[in-house]
Amino acid sequence: MTTITTVKRLSEHVGQTVTLRGWVYNKRSKGKLHFLQVRDGSGIVQCVVFMKNVDEESFEAIGHLGQESSLSVTGEVKADERAPGGFEIGVSSVEIHQVVDGYPITPKEHGVDYLLSQRHLWLRSKRQSAIMRLRSHVMMSLRTFFQDQDFVCMDSPMFTPNACEGTSELFEVPYFERTAYLTQSGQLYAEASAMALGKVYTFGPTFRAEKSKTRRHLTEFWMLEPELAYAELDDVCQLAEDMICYVVRDVLENCQAELADLERDLSKLECILGPFPRLTYEEASKILLEHPDSEFVAGDDFGAPDETILSEMHERPVMITHYPKEVKAFYMKRDPEDESKVLCVDVLGPEGVGEIIGGSQREDDLGILEGRIRDHDLPMSAFEWFLDLRRYGSVPHAGFGLGLERFVGWIAGVEHIRECIPFPRTIVRLEP
């Protein structure tokens, strides 16, 4: 019995005979040699088939294998610096599971719309597989960071009973005899969890019905949202900085193969060290008003072009704090030194990525929060449970939300976040 292994683990078996189970990624033949590139989900390895080392029937059959034919190859693992990944397999036997002909995604160029329609197959490509493995590692790294900081993972519900901030960006769904909404954020429920457990985070899918077609928007995406009791704005700014630095270091150390497959410029990640530059909204506004390519209007929220301008000015993520109260949510705490501003932060990723984190200190005063709900013409009854958090043991607390796909897209150097989720959902795409 030979050892069954994966491409990722080949370095552990140099000089040994192993069996690798996978699919034909590419193939070329030259006389008495077949060169198979075999992928198994963990990577791609070259498998060299000499006619003299396998039976005649197998050698003949290999010559007819099309892209994505499934097979198991057995052979000796050899270290070779010239080979992709640094290893290759000298094949001694092959078991063919299915011969494929006419695979829809060929090595030629395909349009993005076609590839998205074939997303169930496009995921098998070298680049897309690398992004998915990177995404998986980033998710694990985020969880490890918060676990090590003694945070508790608390799941917030996907169904919410009220459209508390207006229905324009919410998906309505029938819910037995009622109407429910798919959540935009787990934050409000995370606040309740933080009052019970101190330091918590939620991590799961969220939904936005915003009719946006930009490269930064999906209708379904994943959000990580830490919430801390006894915390203020500076606390979450530091937490966000520490988290980003931790994950980037972890990726640089453990995802070298994926970054290589993506041809990522590592120098762009190696410089991600604290402290991050910080600007107030007023300071950032001044930069934009003086920038020749900006159409920013003073007092407005920053749009994607504004964020791009600001983020391209820095090699590290930049934190923008103290936005006008008019452009931020009602639950954010006002700045006691300037009531026209709120104690909030947006973290803009470098390289023109734009916002990857949005956070704030929350309003912890019951009377003030009740007034805000009335001012925004929101249904007070829908917020009674939320107001209870201020009635019974209210404390300063704060948190933020990290958009996973934007975060992964920046780390991977991917322009459009639709590549950073297995099956993207946009305003024009619900399939496959």
JOPE-V567824 format. One line per field, one symbol per residue. burial: # if it has 9 or more other C-alpha atoms within 8 Angstrom, else .. Layout:
burial: ???
This chain:
burial: ....###..#..##..#########.#.#...########..#########.###..##.....###############...##.#########.#..##..#.#.........#..##..##..#.########.##..##..###...##.#.#...#..#......##.......#####..##.#######..######.#####.......#################.###...###.########..##.##.##.#....##.#...#..###..##..##....#.#.........#######.############..#.#.####.....########################.#..##.###...###.#...##.##...#.#################.#.######..####.....
